[in-house]
Amino acid sequence: MKTSLSNSQTAYREQPIQVIPGSVALIVFFALLGLLISSLYYSSARYVSPEDTGACIALFLALLFVAFGFFSLQPNEAMVLTLFGAYCGTVRKTGFSWTNAFKRKTKISLRARSFNAEKIKVNDKRGNPIEIGAVIVWRVSDTAQASFDVEDYNAYVRLQSESALRHLAGSYVYDECERNELTLRGGSSEVTAALVAELQVSLAKAGVMVEEARLTHLAYAPEIAQAMLRRQQAEAVIAARQKIVMGAVSMVEMALRELTEKQVVTLDDERKAAMVSNLLVVLCGETEVHPIVNAGTLYT
């Protein structure tokens, strides 16, 4: 079936077609073969007339016509049939079948295939060069579109996959930033879903259905990898320090509150300041603290 898109382009849609079971055509084939052998035998036993010669030629041509119409399909295979350039239909019935010998038969696999997109160097949303790769699982869903709407659907899948991967990398930042936006590194499920959706839109013209897509390689480009590693380490140190300081402040606050509520000791502002300073040094320091025992008071 054809769907008009424009004056110069026509989109095809798969349509089923009925074929003759191979067993029935095989009976006809052997019947014609028997008639041909009988005709040749009786013609050789007597004078061969022009009528006998014509009958033998006709039987031979009919035998060839039947012989070239046989084909077989395995599970998850389809046969696209065309007659003198016109699309006739698609056979998905598995087994042994027969069709018009003049029809061109093109077998297409309907099995799931995986395409491993090699890692490519692109720029992310910030402009940082990164390396990204993906694996895509796809299958042919419409044999007519795959056969007639694109030149080579395998090459079309490869080119469109690379294009979608480049567009995906340019739509997201590689790593977390201050605005808490979705990233290639952190939003794996959302990113792969976006990749599948974009691939499906691009490959629908070729009658291809995308079943799964996931990133297999994601890294900064070698020229900035060391600088970005130092940046990540610095961000990790800052984040760790923030947690340590927040924890230390809450612990000091709890200590002062407990001392005041239980009236363990009465502290003036100067002693509270000294206690807070000492506790923060102990809690926030990276090395082991060695206390100094003061035998006097804070005022001597």
C-alpha positions as YAML, in Angstrom:
chain: A
units: angstrom
residues:
- id: 1
  name: MET
  ca: [0.00, 0.00, 0.00]
- id: 2
  name: LYS
  ca: [1.30, 3.47, -0.86]
- id: 3
  name: THR
  ca: [0.72, 6.69, 1.07]
- id: 4
  name: SER
  ca: [1.24, 9.94, -0.80]
- id: 5
  name: LEU
  ca: [3.65, 12.34, 0.90]
- id: 6
  name: SER
  ca: [4.43, 14.78, -1.87]
- id: 7
  name: ASN
  ca: [4.53, 15.05, -5.62]
- id: 8
  name: SER
  ca: [7.94, 13.35, -5.75]
- id: 9
  name: GLN
  ca: [7.90, 10.93, -2.84]
- id: 10
  name: THR
  ca: [5.63, 8.06, -1.86]
- id: 11
  name: ALA
  ca: [5.74, 6.20, 1.45]
- id: 12
  name: TYR
  ca: [5.01, 2.48, 1.38]
- id: 13
  name: ARG
  ca: [3.24, 0.48, 4.06]
- id: 14
  name: GLU
  ca: [3.45, -3.27, 4.44]
- id: 15
  name: GLN
  ca: [0.47, -5.29, 3.29]
- id: 16
  name: PRO
  ca: [0.05, -9.08, 3.60]
- id: 17
  name: ILE
  ca: [-0.35, -11.31, 0.58]
- id: 18
  name: GLN
  ca: [-1.65, -14.86, 0.28]
- id: 19
  name: VAL
  ca: [0.56, -17.53, -1.28]
- id: 20
  name: ILE
  ca: [0.00, -21.15, -2.25]
- id: 21
  name: PRO
  ca: [1.24, -23.86, 0.14]
- id: 22
  name: GLY
  ca: [4.41, -25.44, -1.12]
- id: 23
  name: SER
  ca: [3.03, -28.96, -0.81]
- id: 24
  name: VAL
  ca: [0.23, -28.20, -3.29]
- id: 25
  name: ALA
  ca: [2.64, -26.63, -5.77]
- id: 26
  name: LEU
  ca: [4.99, -29.59, -5.32]
- id: 27
  name: ILE
  ca: [2.20, -31.99, -6.40]
- id: 28
  name: VAL
  ca: [1.65, -29.86, -9.53]
- id: 29
  name: PHE
  ca: [5.42, -29.86, -10.16]
- id: 30
  name: PHE
  ca: [5.67, -33.66, -10.07]
- id: 31
  name: ALA
  ca: [2.54, -34.00, -12.19]
- id: 32
  name: LEU
  ca: [4.05, -31.75, -14.87]
- id: 33
  name: LEU
  ca: [7.34, -33.63, -14.60]
- id: 34
  name: GLY
  ca: [5.49, -36.93, -15.15]
- id: 35
  name: LEU
  ca: [3.64, -35.54, -18.17]
- id: 36
  name: LEU
  ca: [6.88, -34.23, -19.64]
- id: 37
  name: ILE
  ca: [8.65, -37.57, -19.22]
- id: 38
  name: SER
  ca: [5.68, -39.41, -20.73]
- id: 39
  name: SER
  ca: [5.56, -37.02, -23.70]
- id: 40
  name: LEU
  ca: [9.26, -37.44, -24.34]
- id: 41
  name: TYR
  ca: [8.99, -41.22, -24.10]
- id: 42
  name: TYR
  ca: [6.06, -41.53, -26.52]
- id: 43
  name: SER
  ca: [7.58, -38.98, -28.87]
- id: 44
  name: SER
  ca: [10.78, -40.99, -29.10]
- id: 45
  name: ALA
  ca: [8.83, -44.20, -29.84]
- id: 46
  name: ARG
  ca: [7.18, -42.78, -32.97]
- id: 47
  name: TYR
  ca: [7.49, -40.01, -35.47]
- id: 48
  name: VAL
  ca: [7.76, -36.64, -33.72]
- id: 49
  name: SER
  ca: [5.18, -34.22, -35.04]
- id: 50
  name: PRO
  ca: [5.30, -30.43, -34.60]
- id: 51
  name: GLU
  ca: [2.38, -30.74, -32.17]
- id: 52
  name: ASP
  ca: [4.38, -33.14, -29.97]
- id: 53
  name: THR
  ca: [7.37, -30.80, -29.97]
- id: 54
  name: GLY
  ca: [5.22, -27.83, -29.00]
- id: 55
  name: ALA
  ca: [3.59, -29.80, -26.18]
- id: 56
  name: CYS
  ca: [6.97, -30.86, -24.78]
- id: 57
  name: ILE
  ca: [8.26, -27.27, -24.89]
- id: 58
  name: ALA
  ca: [5.11, -25.99, -23.17]
- id: 59
  name: LEU
  ca: [5.39, -28.64, -20.45]
- id: 60
  name: PHE
  ca: [9.06, -27.81, -19.95]
- id: 61
  name: LEU
  ca: [8.36, -24.08, -19.60]
- id: 62
  name: ALA
  ca: [5.49, -24.78, -17.19]
- id: 63
  name: LEU
  ca: [7.81, -26.98, -15.15]
- id: 64
  name: LEU
  ca: [10.38, -24.18, -14.95]
- id: 65
  name: PHE
  ca: [7.67, -21.69, -13.99]
- id: 66
  name: VAL
  ca: [6.58, -23.89, -11.09]
- id: 67
  name: ALA
  ca: [10.15, -24.74, -10.03]
- id: 68
  name: PHE
  ca: [11.26, -21.11, -9.67]
- id: 69
  name: GLY
  ca: [8.25, -20.16, -7.54]
- id: 70
  name: PHE
  ca: [9.19, -22.16, -4.43]
- id: 71
  name: PHE
  ca: [10.56, -20.47, -1.32]
- id: 72
  name: SER
  ca: [10.74, -21.13, 2.42]
- id: 73
  name: LEU
  ca: [10.71, -18.88, 5.50]
- id: 74
  name: GLN
  ca: [12.05, -19.52, 8.96]
- id: 75
  name: PRO
  ca: [10.56, -17.96, 12.11]
- id: 76
  name: ASN
  ca: [11.07, -14.17, 12.25]
- id: 77
  name: GLU
  ca: [11.64, -13.90, 8.51]
- id: 78
  name: ALA
  ca: [9.58, -12.18, 5.83]
- id: 79
  name: MET
  ca: [9.53, -12.24, 2.05]
- id: 80
  name: VAL
  ca: [8.87, -9.04, 0.07]
- id: 81
  name: LEU
  ca: [7.30, -9.76, -3.33]
- id: 82
  name: THR
  ca: [7.45, -7.41, -6.33]
- id: 83
  name: LEU
  ca: [6.21, -7.98, -9.86]
- id: 84
  name: PHE
  ca: [7.91, -5.99, -12.63]
- id: 85
  name: GLY
  ca: [8.85, -3.26, -10.14]
- id: 86
  name: ALA
  ca: [5.46, -3.02, -8.42]
- id: 87
  name: TYR
  ca: [5.09, -3.97, -4.76]
- id: 88
  name: CYS
  ca: [2.74, -6.95, -4.39]
- id: 89
  name: GLY
  ca: [2.88, -7.66, -0.66]
- id: 90
  name: THR
  ca: [4.83, -9.30, 2.14]
- id: 91
  name: VAL
  ca: [4.70, -12.92, 3.26]
- id: 92
  name: ARG
  ca: [5.30, -13.59, 6.97]
- id: 93
  name: LYS
  ca: [3.98, -17.16, 7.06]
- id: 94
  name: THR
  ca: [6.76, -19.56, 7.95]
- id: 95
  name: GLY
  ca: [7.35, -22.82, 6.11]
- id: 96
  name: PHE
  ca: [7.38, -23.97, 2.48]
- id: 97
  name: SER
  ca: [5.34, -21.86, 0.03]
- id: 98
  name: TRP
  ca: [4.94, -21.03, -3.64]
- id: 99
  name: THR
  ca: [4.21, -17.86, -5.57]
- id: 100
  name: ASN
  ca: [4.36, -16.56, -9.11]
- id: 101
  name: ALA
  ca: [7.83, -17.29, -10.47]
- id: 102
  name: PHE
  ca: [7.98, -13.88, -12.16]
- id: 103
  name: LYS
  ca: [7.73, -12.14, -8.79]
- id: 104
  name: ARG
  ca: [10.99, -10.98, -7.31]
- id: 105
  name: LYS
  ca: [11.49, -12.39, -3.84]
- id: 106
  name: THR
  ca: [13.51, -10.43, -1.24]
- id: 107
  name: LYS
  ca: [14.00, -12.03, 2.15]
- id: 108
  name: ILE
  ca: [14.22, -9.73, 5.20]
- id: 109
  name: SER
  ca: [15.07, -10.80, 8.74]
- id: 110
  name: LEU
  ca: [12.68, -9.67, 11.47]
- id: 111
  name: ARG
  ca: [14.98, -10.76, 14.29]
- id: 112
  name: ALA
  ca: [16.30, -8.30, 16.86]
- id: 113
  name: ARG
  ca: [19.71, -6.90, 15.97]
- id: 114
  name: SER
  ca: [22.21, -4.95, 18.02]
- id: 115
  name: PHE
  ca: [24.28, -2.11, 16.65]
- id: 116
  name: ASN
  ca: [27.30, -1.04, 18.66]
- id: 117
  name: ALA
  ca: [27.86, 2.63, 17.89]
- id: 118
  name: GLU
  ca: [31.58, 3.26, 18.21]
- id: 119
  name: LYS
  ca: [32.62, 6.00, 20.61]
- id: 120
  name: ILE
  ca: [32.66, 9.44, 19.02]
- id: 121
  name: LYS
  ca: [34.04, 12.76, 20.23]
- id: 122
  name: VAL
  ca: [31.42, 15.49, 20.62]
- id: 123
  name: ASN
  ca: [30.79, 18.57, 22.74]
- id: 124
  name: ASP
  ca: [28.31, 18.48, 25.59]
- id: 125
  name: LYS
  ca: [25.89, 21.29, 26.43]
- id: 126
  name: ARG
  ca: [28.66, 23.30, 28.09]
- id: 127
  name: GLY
  ca: [30.98, 22.86, 25.13]
- id: 128
  name: ASN
  ca: [33.28, 20.41, 26.86]
- id: 129
  name: PRO
  ca: [34.69, 17.71, 24.54]
- id: 130
  name: ILE
  ca: [33.53, 14.24, 25.60]
- id: 131
  name: GLU
  ca: [33.62, 10.71, 24.24]
- id: 132
  name: ILE
  ca: [30.33, 8.81, 24.04]
- id: 133
  name: GLY
  ca: [29.25, 5.44, 22.68]
- id: 134
  name: ALA
  ca: [26.03, 3.41, 22.73]
- id: 135
  name: VAL
  ca: [24.52, 0.06, 21.84]
- id: 136
  name: ILE
  ca: [21.14, -0.01, 20.07]
- id: 137
  name: VAL
  ca: [18.80, -3.00, 19.79]
- id: 138
  name: TRP
  ca: [16.42, -2.76, 16.83]
- id: 139
  name: ARG
  ca: [14.33, -4.82, 14.44]
- id: 140
  name: VAL
  ca: [12.49, -4.32, 11.15]
- id: 141
  name: SER
  ca: [8.79, -3.72, 11.79]
- id: 142
  name: ASP
  ca: [7.59, -2.67, 8.32]
- id: 143
  name: THR
  ca: [9.24, -4.57, 5.47]
- id: 144
  name: ALA
  ca: [7.80, -2.31, 2.76]
- id: 145
  name: GLN
  ca: [9.30, 0.83, 4.28]
- id: 146
  name: ALA
  ca: [12.63, -0.92, 4.87]
- id: 147
  name: SER
  ca: [12.74, -2.06, 1.24]
- id: 148
  name: PHE
  ca: [11.42, 0.95, -0.67]
- id: 149
  name: ASP
  ca: [11.59, 4.12, 1.46]
- id: 150
  name: VAL
  ca: [15.36, 4.02, 2.11]
- id: 151
  name: GLU
  ca: [18.29, 2.87, -0.01]
- id: 152
  name: ASP
  ca: [19.87, 0.59, 2.60]
- id: 153
  name: TYR
  ca: [18.13, 0.31, 5.96]
- id: 154
  name: ASN
  ca: [21.22, -1.13, 7.67]
- id: 155
  name: ALA
  ca: [23.34, 1.86, 6.65]
- id: 156
  name: TYR
  ca: [20.43, 4.16, 7.50]
- id: 157
  name: VAL
  ca: [20.33, 2.78, 11.06]
- id: 158
  name: ARG
  ca: [24.07, 3.36, 11.47]
- id: 159
  name: LEU
  ca: [23.99, 6.95, 10.23]
- id: 160
  name: GLN
  ca: [20.87, 7.97, 12.15]
- id: 161
  name: SER
  ca: [22.18, 6.36, 15.34]
- id: 162
  name: GLU
  ca: [25.37, 8.40, 15.20]
- id: 163
  name: SER
  ca: [23.39, 11.56, 14.47]
- id: 164
  name: ALA
  ca: [21.02, 10.94, 17.40]
- id: 165
  name: LEU
  ca: [23.97, 10.22, 19.69]
- id: 166
  name: ARG
  ca: [25.62, 13.50, 18.75]
- id: 167
  name: HIS
  ca: [22.40, 15.42, 19.32]
- id: 168
  name: LEU
  ca: [21.88, 13.71, 22.68]
- id: 169
  name: ALA
  ca: [25.39, 14.62, 23.87]
- id: 170
  name: GLY
  ca: [24.84, 18.26, 22.90]
- id: 171
  name: SER
  ca: [21.54, 18.44, 24.78]
- id: 172
  name: TYR
  ca: [22.90, 17.57, 28.24]
- id: 173
  name: VAL
  ca: [25.90, 18.46, 30.35]
- id: 174
  name: TYR
  ca: [28.35, 15.71, 31.20]
- id: 175
  name: ASP
  ca: [28.44, 16.14, 34.96]
- id: 176
  name: GLU
  ca: [26.54, 17.91, 37.72]
- id: 177
  name: CYS
  ca: [26.51, 21.69, 37.83]
- id: 178
  name: GLU
  ca: [25.18, 24.32, 40.19]
- id: 179
  name: ARG
  ca: [21.67, 24.41, 38.69]
- id: 180
  name: ASN
  ca: [20.92, 20.77, 39.50]
- id: 181
  name: GLU
  ca: [19.97, 19.88, 35.92]
- id: 182
  name: LEU
  ca: [19.83, 16.48, 34.25]
- id: 183
  name: THR
  ca: [23.25, 15.19, 33.20]
- id: 184
  name: LEU
  ca: [24.62, 12.44, 30.96]
- id: 185
  name: ARG
  ca: [26.45, 10.89, 33.87]
- id: 186
  name: GLY
  ca: [23.72, 11.12, 36.50]
- id: 187
  name: GLY
  ca: [20.45, 10.73, 34.60]
- id: 188
  name: SER
  ca: [21.01, 7.35, 32.98]
- id: 189
  name: SER
  ca: [17.37, 6.24, 32.70]
- id: 190
  name: GLU
  ca: [16.11, 9.62, 31.48]
- id: 191
  name: VAL
  ca: [18.98, 9.98, 29.04]
- id: 192
  name: THR
  ca: [18.50, 6.52, 27.52]
- id: 193
  name: ALA
  ca: [14.75, 7.14, 27.26]
- id: 194
  name: ALA
  ca: [15.45, 10.36, 25.36]
- id: 195
  name: LEU
  ca: [17.87, 8.48, 23.08]
- id: 196
  name: VAL
  ca: [15.28, 5.77, 22.33]
- id: 197
  name: ALA
  ca: [12.60, 8.37, 21.58]
- id: 198
  name: GLU
  ca: [14.85, 10.33, 19.21]
- id: 199
  name: LEU
  ca: [16.02, 7.17, 17.46]
- id: 200
  name: GLN
  ca: [12.46, 5.95, 16.99]
- id: 201
  name: VAL
  ca: [11.47, 9.20, 15.33]
- id: 202
  name: SER
  ca: [14.50, 9.09, 13.03]
- id: 203
  name: LEU
  ca: [14.23, 5.40, 12.11]
- id: 204
  name: ALA
  ca: [10.45, 5.21, 11.69]
- id: 205
  name: LYS
  ca: [10.89, 6.22, 8.03]
- id: 206
  name: ALA
  ca: [12.87, 3.02, 7.44]
- id: 207
  name: GLY
  ca: [10.27, 0.79, 9.08]
- id: 208
  name: VAL
  ca: [12.59, 0.12, 12.02]
- id: 209
  name: MET
  ca: [11.50, -0.23, 15.66]
- id: 210
  name: VAL
  ca: [14.00, 0.58, 18.41]
- id: 211
  name: GLU
  ca: [13.65, -1.83, 21.32]
- id: 212
  name: GLU
  ca: [16.46, -0.66, 23.58]
- id: 213
  name: ALA
  ca: [19.36, 1.78, 23.69]
- id: 214
  name: ARG
  ca: [21.95, 2.40, 26.37]
- id: 215
  name: LEU
  ca: [25.24, 4.21, 26.72]
- id: 216
  name: THR
  ca: [28.30, 1.96, 26.73]
- id: 217
  name: HIS
  ca: [31.02, 4.61, 26.96]
- id: 218
  name: LEU
  ca: [31.00, 8.05, 28.54]
- id: 219
  name: ALA
  ca: [34.13, 10.01, 29.44]
- id: 220
  name: TYR
  ca: [35.80, 13.35, 29.02]
- id: 221
  name: ALA
  ca: [38.06, 13.67, 25.99]
- id: 222
  name: PRO
  ca: [41.75, 12.96, 26.79]
- id: 223
  name: GLU
  ca: [42.82, 16.60, 26.33]
- id: 224
  name: ILE
  ca: [40.68, 17.79, 29.26]
- id: 225
  name: ALA
  ca: [40.36, 14.58, 31.27]
- id: 226
  name: GLN
  ca: [43.07, 15.49, 33.81]
- id: 227
  name: ALA
  ca: [41.74, 19.00, 34.35]
- id: 228
  name: MET
  ca: [38.19, 17.73, 34.83]
- id: 229
  name: LEU
  ca: [39.44, 15.03, 37.21]
- id: 230
  name: ARG
  ca: [41.06, 17.69, 39.39]
- id: 231
  name: ARG
  ca: [37.86, 19.71, 39.24]
- id: 232
  name: GLN
  ca: [35.80, 16.70, 40.33]
- id: 233
  name: GLN
  ca: [38.23, 16.01, 43.16]
- id: 234
  name: ALA
  ca: [38.02, 19.62, 44.30]
- id: 235
  name: GLU
  ca: [34.22, 19.51, 44.23]
- id: 236
  name: ALA
  ca: [34.28, 16.27, 46.23]
- id: 237
  name: VAL
  ca: [36.61, 17.82, 48.84]
- id: 238
  name: ILE
  ca: [34.40, 20.89, 49.14]
- id: 239
  name: ALA
  ca: [31.27, 18.75, 49.51]
- id: 240
  name: ALA
  ca: [32.96, 16.62, 52.17]
- id: 241
  name: ARG
  ca: [34.13, 19.71, 54.07]
- id: 242
  name: GLN
  ca: [30.63, 21.13, 54.01]
- id: 243
  name: LYS
  ca: [29.23, 17.96, 55.56]
- id: 244
  name: ILE
  ca: [31.98, 17.91, 58.20]
- id: 245
  name: VAL
  ca: [31.39, 21.54, 59.16]
- id: 246
  name: MET
  ca: [27.62, 21.10, 59.28]
- id: 247
  name: GLY
  ca: [28.03, 18.03, 61.48]
- id: 248
  name: ALA
  ca: [30.54, 19.76, 63.76]
- id: 249
  name: VAL
  ca: [28.30, 22.80, 64.22]
- id: 250
  name: SER
  ca: [25.32, 20.62, 65.12]
- id: 251
  name: MET
  ca: [27.43, 18.63, 67.60]
- id: 252
  name: VAL
  ca: [28.76, 21.80, 69.26]
- id: 253
  name: GLU
  ca: [25.23, 23.19, 69.45]
- id: 254
  name: MET
  ca: [24.01, 19.97, 71.05]
- id: 255
  name: ALA
  ca: [26.89, 19.95, 73.57]
- id: 256
  name: LEU
  ca: [26.22, 23.51, 74.68]
- id: 257
  name: ARG
  ca: [22.50, 22.86, 74.95]
- id: 258
  name: GLU
  ca: [23.01, 19.70, 77.02]
- id: 259
  name: LEU
  ca: [25.47, 21.43, 79.39]
- id: 260
  name: THR
  ca: [23.07, 24.31, 79.90]
- id: 261
  name: GLU
  ca: [19.93, 22.21, 80.36]
- id: 262
  name: LYS
  ca: [21.57, 19.77, 82.80]
- id: 263
  name: GLN
  ca: [23.43, 22.58, 84.58]
- id: 264
  name: VAL
  ca: [26.69, 20.68, 84.46]
- id: 265
  name: VAL
  ca: [28.70, 23.87, 84.32]
- id: 266
  name: THR
  ca: [27.92, 27.56, 83.90]
- id: 267
  name: LEU
  ca: [29.77, 29.12, 81.00]
- id: 268
  name: ASP
  ca: [30.04, 32.78, 80.16]
- id: 269
  name: ASP
  ca: [30.40, 34.01, 76.60]
- id: 270
  name: GLU
  ca: [34.21, 33.87, 76.63]
- id: 271
  name: ARG
  ca: [34.28, 30.26, 77.84]
- id: 272
  name: LYS
  ca: [31.60, 29.28, 75.33]
- id: 273
  name: ALA
  ca: [33.68, 30.82, 72.56]
- id: 274
  name: ALA
  ca: [36.76, 28.91, 73.70]
- id: 275
  name: MET
  ca: [34.79, 25.66, 73.93]
- id: 276
  name: VAL
  ca: [33.29, 26.16, 70.47]
- id: 277
  name: SER
  ca: [36.74, 26.87, 69.02]
- id: 278
  name: ASN
  ca: [38.28, 23.78, 70.63]
- id: 279
  name: LEU
  ca: [35.43, 21.48, 69.57]
- id: 280
  name: LEU
  ca: [35.51, 22.72, 65.97]
- id: 281
  name: VAL
  ca: [39.27, 22.14, 65.82]
- id: 282
  name: VAL
  ca: [38.83, 18.60, 67.14]
- id: 283
  name: LEU
  ca: [35.87, 17.74, 64.91]
- id: 284
  name: CYS
  ca: [37.04, 19.39, 61.69]
- id: 285
  name: GLY
  ca: [40.75, 18.57, 61.83]
- id: 286
  name: GLU
  ca: [42.17, 15.95, 59.48]
- id: 287
  name: THR
  ca: [44.89, 14.80, 61.87]
- id: 288
  name: GLU
  ca: [44.67, 13.40, 65.36]
- id: 289
  name: VAL
  ca: [44.35, 16.11, 68.02]
- id: 290
  name: HIS
  ca: [46.71, 16.15, 71.05]
- id: 291
  name: PRO
  ca: [45.03, 18.02, 73.89]
- id: 292
  name: ILE
  ca: [46.95, 20.41, 76.16]
- id: 293
  name: VAL
  ca: [45.96, 20.35, 79.81]
- id: 294
  name: ASN
  ca: [45.53, 23.82, 81.31]
- id: 295
  name: ALA
  ca: [46.37, 23.79, 85.01]
- id: 296
  name: GLY
  ca: [45.15, 27.31, 85.58]
- id: 297
  name: THR
  ca: [42.07, 29.14, 84.36]
- id: 298
  name: LEU
  ca: [41.12, 30.97, 81.23]
- id: 299
  name: TYR
  ca: [41.79, 34.25, 82.99]
- id: 300
  name: THR
  ca: [45.38, 33.60, 84.21]
...
